[in-house]
Amino acid sequence: MKVYNTIKSTALKGLTFTGIMLTGIMLAGSSAVQAEDLYTLNGKVVSSESLTPEQLKQAASLVKATADGLQAAADKMILNEYFDSQAASQKKPRDELEQKAFEASEPTEKAIKDWYEANKAKIPATYEFEKIKGEIVKVVKQEAMKVKRDELLAKLKKDGKFALIRGTPEAKSPTAVAGAVYIYNGKTISTPELSPGLQQQFFEIEYQAFEQRRAFADSVLIGNHFAELAKTKKKTVEEVQKAEFDVKEPSEKAMKEWYTKNKSHIPAGYDYDKIKTQIAGVIKDEAAAAKRTALLAKLKNAGKYAFTGTTPASPTVEIKMDGYPFKGKDGAKLTIIEFADFQCSHCKVASEVLKKIPAKYTNQWKYVFIDYPINPSGISKVVAEGSHCAADQNKYWEYHYKAFDGQSTLDKDSPTKFAADLKLDAAKFKTCFDGTKGKALVEKGRLEGERIGVSGTPYLIINGHRYLGAHTVAAFTKEFDTYLK
């Protein structure tokens, strides 16, 4: 099952069949709905009033998840302000005050055993108490710290008469302050007052909600289609849907071709014969997904479909990119900045795709790569440091692509191996590698990423705006063209 999920996620990345969210529909309990338009088809408005009880139930839980995300981001802002003010008034380091406020004492033996007994059903049988006692201590302390954090937040919000605005009906009020996020101590906090990182966090939550709302509208559209078809054919919805998306078993040739194409993404040791059945399942899923996509396109085109949602506006962010390697030229109309990790598989895909970008952009772009190593092994950090020493000998991009090409075998000796493969001056490379240049640039990238809210890799910024689209040549070129018009 683990292998199946791995290869399925590789093949079906970005496809959504279930777990979709309808944001913007405000729910009271799980049955009452404030009507809101979803889309128009053949000039007719399809509203949230038409949702089935099951769709209402699903929407209720998922809308709550988005509201919780917005609340968490606001909570972070409140705590930041509190500890910043405390640090200023007490003239002490903020980290020290925060650590002291949430500090948890060592749990007693009884507390540790009580936790183990309470959670025993969820712990594998082989993990006996004495074996995991140390880990339990960490968990119990983390839980205690969270309780302290929640208590402080509750007090701050009560004292400041906190009220969340973003994501609530109040945000759409004609009298609402533009970009209002929340009210605290009688003051309305709006987007420009947030740190760059929090601006990005709010945007990403809202963008994800927008995409899930669009996916929900698609599911309603296709669901209505099958409901009407079932009535016409006097069959169940399940029967007509199964007939529409039925796919044949893949041939041996098709399965082997899929395995060869995706081999680099499959864990070592899983030979073709071992995962043949899983591959067949993935190919069938891909074929069913293609049929669903084609049907949606047909329904939308025939009915002159229009989605009613509005894409959230991405905040503009300025990146400090001096000293980092780039392709293209300064002053270009198009600037792409990527924060990435040499051990991140999606970063490798993005690297390979950006390498294939049409030559027409050569004189119109500046592509900047900033290291943001987040892999816990620490290897990508070391490899990143070495890349800047390769840059000293004008071999940065050769080193860069060699690191991504050899991603599965990277180790702490890789920088020296790459230097030798590229025939760099070994003595100069070692002097640089043992020095501070590479380390300083990687650390600078980490701090810059944290400042603007980098939440994962690859993290792309195009002309100051977060890019959240697909990592394909077609998607990138379409996005680039919008900035070059």
FILO-147504 format. One record per residue (C-alpha): x, y, z; residue in one letter; residue number from 1. Coordinates in Angstrom, 3 decimals, m for minus. Example, Ala and Ser with C-alpha at 12.3 -4.5 7.8 and 13.67 -1.06 7.14 Angstrom:
% FILO-147504
[[12.300,m4.500,7.800],a,1]
[[13.670,m1.060,7.140],s,2]
//
This chain:
% FILO-147504
[[0.000,0.000,0.000],m,1]
[[2.854,2.388,0.802],k,2]
[[4.361,1.867,m2.657],v,3]
[[0.956,2.239,m4.273],y,4]
[[0.422,5.579,m2.554],n,5]
[[3.927,6.718,m3.542],t,6]
[[3.525,5.984,m7.219],i,7]
[[m0.085,7.122,m7.235],k,8]
[[0.884,10.508,m5.783],s,9]
[[3.549,10.782,m8.487],t,10]
[[1.077,10.066,m11.250],a,11]
[[m1.972,11.887,m9.938],l,12]
[[m0.375,14.928,m8.311],k,13]
[[m2.857,17.771,m8.147],g,14]
[[m5.988,15.764,m8.963],l,15]
[[m8.870,16.059,m6.521],t,16]
[[m11.739,13.597,m6.368],f,17]
[[m12.782,13.770,m2.722],t,18]
[[m12.130,15.984,0.276],g,19]
[[m13.010,19.123,m1.645],i,20]
[[m13.958,22.301,0.151],m,21]
[[m16.637,24.882,m0.470],l,22]
[[m15.419,28.140,0.990],t,23]
[[m17.480,31.273,1.075],g,24]
[[m20.571,29.271,2.052],i,25]
[[m21.213,30.066,5.679],m,26]
[[m22.730,27.201,7.599],l,27]
[[m24.663,27.211,10.860],a,28]
[[m24.357,23.699,12.243],g,29]
[[m24.386,21.299,9.290],s,30]
[[m27.768,21.991,7.720],s,31]
[[m28.405,25.735,7.354],a,32]
[[m26.743,27.411,4.384],v,33]
[[m26.397,31.024,3.380],q,34]
[[m27.104,30.873,m0.345],a,35]
[[m24.218,31.683,m2.634],e,36]
[[m23.779,31.212,m6.369],d,37]
[[m21.390,28.464,m7.473],l,38]
[[m21.444,28.757,m11.261],y,39]
[[m23.619,29.531,m14.249],t,40]
[[m24.491,27.042,m16.973],l,41]
[[m26.635,27.803,m20.019],n,42]
[[m27.397,31.141,m18.437],g,43]
[[m28.808,29.493,m15.320],k,44]
[[m27.310,30.163,m11.892],v,45]
[[m26.479,27.088,m9.816],v,46]
[[m26.532,28.024,m6.137],s,47]
[[m25.419,26.450,m2.877],s,48]
[[m29.123,26.003,m2.126],e,49]
[[m28.995,22.941,m4.378],s,50]
[[m26.425,21.093,m2.255],l,51]
[[m27.327,17.630,m1.042],t,52]
[[m27.246,16.823,2.702],p,53]
[[m23.994,14.908,2.199],e,54]
[[m22.404,17.865,0.393],q,55]
[[m23.556,20.164,3.200],l,56]
[[m21.978,17.913,5.787],k,57]
[[m18.699,17.762,3.869],q,58]
[[m18.678,21.507,3.291],a,59]
[[m19.337,22.221,6.970],a,60]
[[m16.266,20.337,8.191],s,61]
[[m13.984,21.667,5.470],l,62]
[[m15.077,25.287,5.758],v,63]
[[m14.231,24.974,9.435],k,64]
[[m10.732,23.783,8.474],a,65]
[[m10.165,26.972,6.455],t,66]
[[m11.536,29.148,9.259],a,67]
[[m9.190,27.378,11.669],d,68]
[[m6.267,28.139,9.338],g,69]
[[m7.146,31.842,9.217],l,70]
[[m7.590,31.870,12.994],q,71]
[[m4.191,30.204,13.517],a,72]
[[m2.501,32.842,11.357],a,73]
[[m4.174,35.623,13.369],a,74]
[[m3.164,33.914,16.625],d,75]
[[0.440,33.926,15.453],k,76]
[[0.244,37.677,14.832],m,77]
[[m1.181,38.342,18.297],i,78]
[[1.531,36.310,20.009],l,79]
[[4.231,38.005,17.925],n,80]
[[2.978,41.439,18.970],e,81]
[[2.736,40.409,22.617],y,82]
[[6.268,39.009,22.876],f,83]
[[7.740,41.884,20.855],d,84]
[[6.190,44.386,23.293],s,85]
[[7.327,42.344,26.303],q,86]
[[10.878,42.165,24.935],a,87]
[[10.923,45.945,24.427],a,88]
[[9.550,46.770,27.895],s,89]
[[11.675,44.229,29.791],q,90]
[[14.742,44.744,27.589],k,91]
[[15.199,41.011,27.240],k,92]
[[15.541,38.764,24.166],p,93]
[[12.160,37.791,22.759],r,94]
[[13.143,34.103,22.433],d,95]
[[14.038,33.997,26.120],e,96]
[[10.660,35.422,27.164],l,97]
[[8.741,33.109,24.850],e,98]
[[10.625,30.066,26.102],q,99]
[[9.970,31.020,29.721],k,100]
[[6.255,31.653,29.107],a,101]
[[5.690,28.209,27.620],f,102]
[[8.272,26.291,29.633],e,103]
[[7.010,22.914,30.877],a,104]
[[8.420,20.997,33.834],s,105]
[[9.568,17.396,33.551],e,106]
[[6.518,15.097,33.807],p,107]
[[6.226,12.696,36.736],t,108]
[[6.533,8.950,36.281],e,109]
[[2.797,8.674,36.910],k,110]
[[1.987,11.249,34.211],a,111]
[[4.173,9.386,31.702],i,112]
[[2.526,6.048,32.499],k,113]
[[m0.948,7.588,32.404],d,114]
[[m0.251,8.977,28.932],w,115]
[[1.023,5.587,27.750],y,116]
[[m2.091,3.782,29.027],e,117]
[[m4.420,6.391,27.528],a,118]
[[m2.777,6.068,24.097],n,119]
[[m1.784,2.398,24.198],k,120]
[[m4.352,1.380,21.573],a,121]
[[m2.679,3.675,18.999],k,122]
[[0.890,2.493,19.740],i,123]
[[2.360,m0.542,17.872],p,124]
[[2.549,m3.627,20.088],a,125]
[[6.344,m3.844,19.802],t,126]
[[6.790,m0.389,21.366],y,127]
[[6.759,m1.183,25.062],e,128]
[[6.690,1.543,27.705],f,129]
[[10.392,1.451,28.611],e,130]
[[11.404,1.599,24.927],k,131]
[[9.528,4.800,24.199],i,132]
[[9.563,6.465,27.613],k,133]
[[11.903,9.222,26.375],g,134]
[[9.626,10.035,23.431],e,135]
[[6.569,10.085,25.700],i,136]
[[8.294,12.653,27.928],v,137]
[[8.772,14.922,24.879],k,138]
[[5.122,14.546,23.836],v,139]
[[3.789,15.222,27.351],v,140]
[[5.945,18.352,27.607],k,141]
[[4.799,19.534,24.163],q,142]
[[1.185,19.056,25.191],e,143]
[[1.800,21.041,28.381],a,144]
[[3.432,23.828,26.366],m,145]
[[0.450,23.925,24.007],k,146]
[[m1.918,24.262,26.966],v,147]
[[0.092,27.251,28.219],k,148]
[[0.107,28.787,24.747],r,149]
[[m3.655,28.348,24.372],d,150]
[[m4.277,29.835,27.822],e,151]
[[m2.159,32.896,27.025],l,152]
[[m3.889,33.350,23.660],l,153]
[[m7.325,33.058,25.234],a,154]
[[m6.429,35.727,27.789],k,155]
[[m4.933,38.078,25.189],l,156]
[[m7.938,37.705,22.892],k,157]
[[m10.410,38.215,25.746],k,158]
[[m8.584,41.295,27.069],d,159]
[[m8.226,42.732,23.564],g,160]
[[m11.799,41.873,22.510],k,161]
[[m10.466,39.981,19.518],f,162]
[[m12.734,39.379,16.501],a,163]
[[m11.701,37.589,13.312],l,164]
[[m12.949,39.320,10.157],i,165]
[[m11.180,37.503,7.312],r,166]
[[m13.251,34.565,6.105],g,167]
[[m16.479,35.677,7.844],t,168]
[[m19.639,37.328,6.443],p,169]
[[m18.480,40.605,8.043],e,170]
[[m15.578,40.710,5.580],a,171]
[[m18.093,41.198,2.745],k,172]
[[m19.970,43.993,4.469],s,173]
[[m20.114,47.279,2.486],p,174]
[[m18.686,49.066,5.529],t,175]
[[m15.791,46.621,6.043],a,176]
[[m12.259,48.010,5.918],v,177]
[[m10.514,46.879,2.730],a,178]
[[m8.227,43.946,3.447],g,179]
[[m9.387,43.721,7.072],a,180]
[[m8.013,40.676,8.905],v,181]
[[m9.156,41.055,12.519],y,182]
[[m10.049,43.571,15.226],i,183]
[[m7.896,43.724,18.355],y,184]
[[m7.852,46.325,21.130],n,185]
[[m10.351,48.359,19.130],g,186]
[[m8.079,48.537,16.077],k,187]
[[m8.777,46.908,12.725],t,188]
[[m5.674,45.116,11.454],i,189]
[[m5.518,44.989,7.648],s,190]
[[m3.249,43.119,5.238],t,191]
[[m0.538,45.826,4.807],p,192]
[[0.049,45.786,8.577],e,193]
[[0.960,42.096,8.569],l,194]
[[4.543,40.900,8.215],s,195]
[[5.476,39.603,4.704],p,196]
[[5.403,36.051,6.061],g,197]
[[1.907,36.392,7.506],l,198]
[[0.641,38.091,4.352],q,199]
[[1.798,35.051,2.403],q,200]
[[0.283,32.685,4.943],q,201]
[[m3.152,34.323,4.691],f,202]
[[m2.914,34.390,0.909],f,203]
[[m1.990,30.706,0.667],e,204]
[[m4.899,29.704,2.908],i,205]
[[m7.320,31.735,0.796],e,206]
[[m5.846,30.577,m2.509],y,207]
[[m6.132,26.947,m1.465],q,208]
[[m9.728,27.582,m0.404],a,209]
[[m10.436,29.214,m3.785],f,210]
[[m9.020,26.223,m5.675],e,211]
[[m10.987,23.809,m3.526],q,212]
[[m14.137,25.852,m4.068],r,213]
[[m13.541,25.622,m7.810],r,214]
[[m13.038,21.860,m7.493],a,215]
[[m16.262,21.667,m5.482],f,216]
[[m18.136,23.528,m8.239],a,217]
[[m16.762,20.982,m10.730],d,218]
[[m18.008,18.140,m8.568],s,219]
[[m21.480,19.724,m8.344],v,220]
[[m21.520,20.218,m12.115],l,221]
[[m20.565,16.648,m12.861],i,222]
[[m22.836,15.330,m10.107],g,223]
[[m25.838,17.168,m11.563],n,224]
[[m24.973,15.760,m14.997],h,225]
[[m25.002,12.181,m13.724],f,226]
[[m28.187,12.752,m11.712],a,227]
[[m30.002,13.909,m14.866],e,228]
[[m28.491,11.085,m16.925],l,229]
[[m29.602,8.521,m14.338],a,230]
[[m33.187,9.764,m14.542],k,231]
[[m33.159,9.610,m18.332],t,232]
[[m31.718,6.093,m18.440],k,233]
[[m33.676,4.938,m15.385],k,234]
[[m30.514,3.766,m13.678],k,235]
[[m28.721,4.700,m10.472],t,236]
[[m26.155,7.512,m10.427],v,237]
[[m23.482,4.955,m9.499],e,238]
[[m24.319,2.839,m12.561],e,239]
[[m24.101,5.668,m15.089],v,240]
[[m20.960,7.058,m13.467],q,241]
[[m19.254,3.669,m13.508],k,242]
[[m20.116,3.214,m17.189],a,243]
[[m18.755,6.678,m18.043],e,244]
[[m15.440,6.201,m16.244],f,245]
[[m14.949,2.485,m16.876],d,246]
[[m11.422,1.719,m18.100],v,247]
[[m9.810,m1.431,m19.434],k,248]
[[m7.028,m3.333,m17.751],e,249]
[[m3.688,m1.931,m19.009],p,250]
[[m1.513,m4.052,m21.276],s,251]
[[1.826,m5.472,m20.176],e,252]
[[3.528,m3.063,m22.554],k,253]
[[1.724,m0.041,m21.052],a,254]
[[2.655,m1.072,m17.494],m,255]
[[6.331,m1.565,m18.374],k,256]
[[6.422,1.801,m20.136],e,257]
[[4.885,3.478,m17.067],w,258]
[[7.431,1.789,m14.793],y,259]
[[10.364,2.912,m16.967],t,260]
[[9.064,6.490,m17.161],k,261]
[[8.518,6.791,m13.387],n,262]
[[11.348,4.596,m12.104],k,263]
[[13.262,7.491,m10.572],s,264]
[[10.311,8.269,m8.274],h,265]
[[9.843,4.694,m7.034],i,266]
[[11.713,3.588,m3.875],p,267]
[[14.751,1.371,m4.460],a,268]
[[14.114,m2.357,m4.150],g,269]
[[10.653,m2.271,m5.697],y,270]
[[11.197,m4.071,m8.993],d,271]
[[8.568,m4.144,m11.713],y,272]
[[7.213,m7.597,m10.838],d,273]
[[6.791,m6.641,m7.176],k,274]
[[4.543,m3.648,m7.913],i,275]
[[2.945,m4.702,m11.168],k,276]
[[m0.540,m4.828,m9.587],t,277]
[[m0.154,m1.358,m8.062],q,278]
[[1.034,0.054,m11.388],i,279]
[[m2.064,m1.350,m13.082],a,280]
[[m4.209,0.428,m10.495],g,281]
[[m2.414,3.737,m11.016],v,282]
[[m2.729,3.534,m14.811],i,283]
[[m6.453,2.874,m14.464],k,284]
[[m6.774,5.824,m12.085],d,285]
[[m4.958,8.021,m14.589],e,286]
[[m7.263,6.895,m17.385],a,287]
[[m10.379,7.503,m15.248],a,288]
[[m9.059,10.944,m14.295],a,289]
[[m8.491,11.782,m17.969],a,290]
[[m12.079,10.762,m18.770],k,291]
[[m13.392,12.906,m15.934],r,292]
[[m11.350,15.904,m17.127],t,293]
[[m12.598,15.423,m20.702],a,294]
[[m16.221,15.174,m19.558],l,295]
[[m15.905,18.338,m17.460],l,296]
[[m14.430,20.215,m20.428],a,297]
[[m17.267,19.003,m22.663],k,298]
[[m19.987,19.994,m20.177],l,299]
[[m18.450,23.425,m19.594],k,300]
[[m17.964,24.148,m23.281],n,301]
[[m21.463,23.008,m24.255],a,302]
[[m23.128,24.923,m21.455],g,303]
[[m21.024,28.094,m21.597],k,304]
[[m19.932,27.457,m18.017],y,305]
[[m18.700,30.287,m15.797],a,306]
[[m17.282,29.881,m12.306],f,307]
[[m18.353,32.679,m9.970],t,308]
[[m15.320,32.758,m7.685],g,309]
[[m12.668,35.479,m7.735],t,310]
[[m8.995,34.566,m7.521],t,311]
[[m7.439,35.973,m4.316],p,312]
[[m4.923,38.740,m4.925],a,313]
[[m1.353,37.713,m4.160],s,314]
[[0.557,40.150,m1.925],p,315]
[[3.641,41.734,m3.435],t,316]
[[6.907,40.796,m1.747],v,317]
[[10.420,42.137,m2.286],e,318]
[[13.208,39.564,m2.095],i,319]
[[16.795,40.328,m1.083],k,320]
[[18.585,38.381,m3.808],m,321]
[[21.991,40.030,m4.014],d,322]
[[24.829,37.523,m4.203],g,323]
[[22.758,34.601,m5.494],y,324]
[[23.387,32.948,m8.872],p,325]
[[21.006,33.750,m11.698],f,326]
[[20.309,33.177,m15.367],k,327]
[[19.235,35.917,m17.740],g,328]
[[19.979,39.571,m17.165],k,329]
[[19.469,42.300,m14.597],d,330]
[[16.578,44.614,m15.299],g,331]
[[14.620,41.955,m17.189],a,332]
[[10.859,42.383,m17.401],k,333]
[[10.367,38.945,m15.847],l,334]
[[12.020,37.925,m12.558],t,335]
[[11.596,34.385,m11.228],i,336]
[[12.972,33.609,m7.778],i,337]
[[13.019,30.046,m6.527],e,338]
[[13.670,28.869,m2.966],f,339]
[[14.574,25.179,m3.154],a,340]
[[16.287,22.174,m1.565],d,341]
[[18.618,19.865,m3.516],f,342]
[[17.049,16.826,m1.776],q,343]
[[13.444,17.846,m2.535],c,344]
[[11.947,15.664,m5.300],s,345]
[[9.475,18.363,m6.395],h,346]
[[12.384,20.824,m6.586],c,347]
[[14.118,18.429,m8.965],k,348]
[[11.018,18.369,m11.177],v,349]
[[10.817,22.171,m11.147],a,350]
[[14.523,22.369,m12.013],s,351]
[[14.118,20.010,m14.960],e,352]
[[11.090,21.935,m16.239],v,353]
[[12.665,25.377,m15.884],l,354]
[[15.632,24.038,m17.829],k,355]
[[13.268,23.386,m20.759],k,356]
[[11.682,26.835,m20.818],i,357]
[[11.604,28.094,m24.436],p,358]
[[14.507,30.188,m25.659],a,359]
[[12.141,33.099,m26.344],k,360]
[[12.489,34.078,m22.669],y,361]
[[16.297,34.157,m22.704],t,362]
[[16.520,37.945,m23.024],n,363]
[[13.358,38.679,m21.070],q,364]
[[13.917,36.990,m17.728],w,365]
[[16.112,36.810,m14.681],k,366]
[[15.905,33.456,m12.906],y,367]
[[17.387,33.476,m9.390],v,368]
[[17.997,30.355,m7.294],f,369]
[[18.107,30.751,m3.493],i,370]
[[19.026,27.788,m1.311],d,371]
[[16.463,26.814,1.292],y,372]
[[17.613,23.419,2.607],p,373]
[[14.923,21.912,4.822],i,374]
[[15.811,18.212,4.587],n,375]
[[16.598,17.066,8.158],p,376]
[[19.643,15.048,7.028],s,377]
[[21.638,18.261,6.631],g,378]
[[23.098,16.925,3.373],i,379]
[[21.275,19.388,1.123],s,380]
[[22.686,22.217,3.253],k,381]
[[26.242,20.987,2.692],v,382]
[[25.620,20.515,m1.043],v,383]
[[24.177,24.033,m1.234],a,384]
[[27.255,25.489,0.470],e,385]
[[29.462,23.768,m2.097],g,386]
[[27.463,25.207,m4.993],s,387]
[[28.637,28.722,m4.140],h,388]
[[32.245,27.567,m4.197],c,389]
[[31.618,26.153,m7.675],a,390]
[[30.245,29.582,m8.573],a,391]
[[33.644,31.076,m7.673],d,392]
[[35.060,29.043,m10.566],q,393]
[[32.181,29.887,m12.940],n,394]
[[30.666,26.408,m12.696],k,395]
[[27.618,27.085,m10.564],y,396]
[[24.906,25.830,m12.956],w,397]
[[26.903,22.753,m13.927],e,398]
[[27.206,21.900,m10.212],y,399]
[[23.533,22.794,m9.638],h,400]
[[22.202,20.392,m12.281],y,401]
[[24.661,17.669,m11.275],k,402]
[[23.308,17.876,m7.711],a,403]
[[19.704,17.505,m8.852],f,404]
[[20.579,14.734,m11.329],d,405]
[[22.310,12.794,m8.546],g,406]
[[19.679,13.602,m5.921],q,407]
[[19.107,9.978,m4.850],s,408]
[[22.789,9.445,m3.990],t,409]
[[23.691,12.773,m2.380],l,410]
[[25.881,12.573,0.720],d,411]
[[28.210,14.862,2.648],k,412]
[[31.071,14.038,0.280],d,413]
[[29.070,15.037,m2.814],s,414]
[[30.435,18.621,m3.021],p,415]
[[34.020,17.334,m3.311],t,416]
[[32.978,14.672,m5.837],k,417]
[[31.151,17.247,m7.961],f,418]
[[34.160,19.560,m7.850],a,419]
[[36.365,16.738,m9.120],a,420]
[[33.864,15.774,m11.863],d,421]
[[33.757,19.393,m13.015],l,422]
[[37.561,19.598,m12.931],k,423]
[[37.537,22.545,m10.525],l,424]
[[40.721,23.692,m8.847],d,425]
[[40.640,21.358,m5.827],a,426]
[[42.694,23.576,m3.521],a,427]
[[40.614,26.685,m4.238],k,428]
[[37.388,24.731,m3.821],f,429]
[[38.496,23.294,m0.469],k,430]
[[39.585,26.685,0.835],t,431]
[[36.212,28.135,m0.092],c,432]
[[34.252,25.129,1.177],f,433]
[[36.032,25.198,4.541],d,434]
[[35.473,28.937,4.736],g,435]
[[32.392,31.055,5.327],t,436]
[[31.156,32.169,1.885],k,437]
[[28.842,29.243,1.115],g,438]
[[27.650,28.947,4.708],k,439]
[[26.836,32.664,4.849],a,440]
[[24.817,32.623,1.615],l,441]
[[22.840,29.544,2.648],v,442]
[[22.087,31.067,6.057],e,443]
[[21.108,34.341,4.395],k,444]
[[18.681,32.408,2.178],g,445]
[[17.168,30.663,5.203],r,446]
[[16.559,33.940,6.998],l,447]
[[15.103,35.558,3.877],e,448]
[[12.822,32.574,3.331],g,449]
[[11.594,32.733,6.922],e,450]
[[11.005,36.485,6.599],r,451]
[[8.701,36.131,3.594],i,452]
[[6.981,32.985,4.868],g,453]
[[8.443,30.183,2.751],v,454]
[[6.305,27.212,3.780],s,455]
[[7.854,24.468,1.659],g,456]
[[9.937,23.848,m1.432],t,457]
[[10.000,24.613,m4.279],p,458]
[[8.698,28.089,m3.457],y,459]
[[8.503,30.345,m6.508],l,460]
[[8.010,34.098,m6.705],i,461]
[[7.295,35.667,m10.110],i,462]
[[7.641,39.441,m10.310],n,463]
[[7.052,39.672,m6.575],g,464]
[[4.023,37.371,m6.506],h,465]
[[3.740,33.816,m5.180],r,466]
[[3.322,31.204,m7.923],y,467]
[[1.068,28.306,m6.936],l,468]
[[0.439,26.709,m10.329],g,469]
[[1.657,23.463,m11.847],a,470]
[[5.339,22.817,m12.503],h,471]
[[5.070,22.168,m16.235],t,472]
[[6.467,23.977,m19.265],v,473]
[[2.936,24.846,m20.418],a,474]
[[1.894,26.233,m17.013],a,475]
[[5.098,28.236,m16.553],f,476]
[[5.049,29.752,m20.051],t,477]
[[1.380,30.691,m19.695],k,478]
[[2.158,32.451,m16.411],e,479]
[[5.257,34.163,m17.808],f,480]
[[3.305,35.463,m20.799],d,481]
[[0.803,37.209,m18.521],t,482]
[[3.655,39.314,m17.121],y,483]
[[5.199,40.009,m20.519],l,484]
[[2.061,41.416,m22.149],k,485]
//
